[in-house]
């Protein structure tokens, strides 16, 4: 996760540390399904996992031979993630470097990663453009940029979403930020899935799934 401020709420390290500390596990422990679908066939190399949380995506990648740099703003999340990786065995844990950083401030090395993975990282539009431009610049030649988030159409459902439509994005928003013809858009979809809303009703929501390959 990362730090930003909106309507006097500051989503900083203290916020995320408190959120993680308040529960035994914040997330399911399973890798994000769009990562499995979109990256499952890629050749392992160097990966950057942004907003790593409790480490499920990083561990999934490491199991498949990737050398992973996993960053998050929350030290509590990263401690938990490192413990999960250790429990998976030395061969997994040794492939992951855990890094506490705020992506609003952190500058990844350019052309350094064969895969950059960012799942459900929602930022105000100005911050989003800056951060995702840096992440795109970190993708190596012939490497992959994979970004997944809540689609704006979710705001028309009964699913719990922040009443901040500007935080949600489409694949077209992301493609416009890449610029130039140095990228091949491999996946750009609003992928449907069934979820349970706060009242216990099943609803169809959509994820923005955007995968681009540097030429």
TAPE-V591511 format. One line per field, one symbol per residue. phi: phi as a letter, one per 20 degrees, with the letter a starting at -180 (. if undefined). psi: psi as a letter, one per 20 degrees, with the letter a starting at -180 (. if undefined). Layout:
BEGIN
phi: ???
psi: ???
END
This chain:
BEGIN
phi: .cdbcblmededgfgfffffffcfbedfnefffffgfedfefffbecdddmflenffffgfffenfeddddbfeffffffffffffffogfegfecdecebeffdfdfffldcfbddcdlddcggffffffffffffeffgmecdcccbffgfffedeffbffcgffebdffgfffffmmdecdeecbbdefbecdefeneecedcdfccccdff
psi: rrprppljpomaggghggghhiqgphrhiqqphhggghihjqpqcpqpoplhcjjgggggghhjjqopooqqhohgghggghggghhiqhhghiipoppoqoihhpoqqqkiphpppoplopqqgghgggghggghhiprpjrppopprpqhihijrjqoqqlmhihqrrhhgghhigqakjqpogpnqnpqqprprijjqpqprqppoopqpp.
END
